[in-house]
Amino acid sequence: MAPQFNFSDSDGSSFDKVSSGFASIYSDSAEKLNEITKLLRHCGIERVVPPLPKIAVIGNQSAGKSSLIEAISKIKVPRSKGTTTRCPMEVILRTSHVDGWSCAISVRLEDVGRAPETVNLARVESPEEVPLLIRRAQLAVLNPGRDPKMFLDLDIAQCKTYPCELPFSRNMVVVEITKAEFDVTFIDLPGLISNPSNVFALFNY
């Protein structure tokens, strides 16, 4: 039977209780939906069914996408001149009823002709550690011929000068943050490029 609510209290206390209850139910449902969506993507379900709904961050190079991501996720992302994002990055924010903030970094490999694979790289408890880990994960994606975990020992200077096998990749860096302010998942895509014919050729590997 559906719950019955009383809104007649003059001080509004009953309404506050109902509002709080709805907010709690919504938060729990959003967290569960986020988790189910993540598991479906990790198992490669989008290869056999239409793609699951996504929020995508799209724009020209240096249009401010990184600033938008930082404002939503409360983390810093790598920045540099030109094209910073050279592979998609999925950001998963989860409120999670756990103690303490944490961030897990992984790479999702979905190349044509191979089974989908997710490689967990690291989990940290400080937001200051995230930018370097994202750089390492991006290098792992852009160097598919190497073990992704070999990049975990690189410092910031080494990351900036390390050569890449690919200029761009369809494989994805996954950033999962627990104890976030709300539950949402979005994908940051490489910036739009003025000469797309050269980019299309890069994906014929």
N, C-alpha and C positions, 0 to 999 in steps of 0.2 A: 504494500500500500504506500502511496506517495506520502511524504511527510507533510504535516499541516503546520503552517506558520501563523503566528499572531502578530499583527503589525499595530495593535491598538495602544501600546504603551506610549504615554505622553512624552517620555524622555527619549524615545527612539531607540531604546536598548535592544528591543526585539529585532528591529530592522538591522541594527549593527551586527547582531549575532547571525542573522540570515545572510547578510552580505559577506561576512567573514567565512561562513560555511561554504558559500558558492565559490569564493576565491580559493579556498583550500582544495575543493573538488577539481576546479579548473587546473590548478597548479599540478596536482597529482596526475590528472589525465594528460596534460601536456608533456609531463616528464615521461610517462609510459609510452606515449605516441612517439616521442623523440627517440626513445630506446629501440622501439620496434622498427622504425624507419632506418636507424643506423644498422641494425642487424640485417635487414633485408638488403641494404646496399652492399654491406660487406660480403654477403654470399653471392653477389652478382645477379640479383633478381632482375635488374633492368636490362639484362641481355635477352630475356625471354618474355618480358611484359613491357608495356609502355613505361617510360621513365616516371618515377615517383615525383610528386610536386616538390619544387625547390624554390628558394629565394636566391636569386643570383645578383651579384654586384657587378655591373657592367658600365664601362665608360672609356673615354680616351685615355691614352697614357698621361700620367701626371695630372689627372683630373680630380684627385682627392679621394680616391677609393680607399686608400690606406687609412686616411684620417677618419673616414666613416666607420671602417672596421674597428679601429682602435676605440672610437667613442662607444660602440655597441658592446664590444667584448672586454674592454678595460685592460687590454694587453698592447704591447708595442709590437709592430711587425717590421721586418727589414725594409730599409729604404735606400735607394741609390738613384743616380741619374739614369734616364732612359727607361727601359722596361725592367721594373723590379720583379713583378710577378711573371714568371715564365712557365708556370704550371698551375692548374687549378688548386685552390686551397679551401677545404671544407672546414667551417668553424661550427662546432657543436657546443651550445651553451646549455648547461643543465643546472637547475636549482639544487637538486639532490639533498636529501636529508642526511648529510654526513658532516663530520667536524672538519673544518679547515678547507681552504681553497687548494685546488690542484689542477694541473694541466698535463694531459697525455698527448704525445706527438707520435704519429704513425704515418706510414705511406701506404696508399692503396694502388696496387698495380693491376691494370685492366687492359693490357695490350691485347690486340687482336691475335688470336691463335694460341693464347695461353689461358689457363684457369685463373680467375680473379684471386688475388692474394693480398692480405693485409699484414704488413710488417710493423710490429710495435717497436718504437725506438727508445723512448724515454718518458718518464713521468716526473714532474718537478712540482715543488710546493711554493715557488717564488715567481711572481710575474716577470721579474728582472731576467730570469734565465730563458724565457720563451723566445726572444728574437734570435738568439744564436742557434737554438734548437731548430727553429723554422728554417734558417739558412742551411743547416746540415741536412734537414729533410729534403729541401729543394734540390740540393746537390745529389742526394740519393736518387731522386726521381729523374734528374737530368743525366745521370750516369747509370743507365740500366744494366750495363755490363759488369757492374761491381756490386759487392755485398753492401746493402744499405747501411749496415751497422758499422762499417769501417769509417764512416764519416763522423761518428760520434766523438772522435778524439781531436777533430780539427778545431783550432781557435778561430777568432774572428778574422784575423789577417789571412790565415790559410784558406778560409772559406771564400774570401773576396778574390783570391788569385787562382783558385783551383779550376783547371780546365773542365769543360763540360762536353760530353759526347753529343748532346742534343741541345739546340738553341731553345726549343719549346717541347712540351710533352703533354699528352692527354692524361697521364697518370696524376694522382692527386696526393697532396699533403693534407693530413687530417689533424686538426687541432681540437681536442675535446676538453672543455673547461667545466669542472664541477664546482658547486657553490657559487654559481653565477647569479645575476639578479633576476633572470627569467629564462624560460625554456624556448629556444629557437635554434634552427639550423640554417645556415646560409653558405653560399659558395662564392668565393672571390675568383674572378676570371682574369686572365691576362688582359692588359689594356688594348683597346682597338688600335690597329696599326694602319698607317696611311697607304701602305703598299701590300694589300692582302695576298696578291698572287704569289709573292715570295713565301708567305707564311703557309699557304695551302700546300706548297711543295714540301715543306718541312714535315708534314704529317703523313707523307707517303713512305713511311718506313715500316 
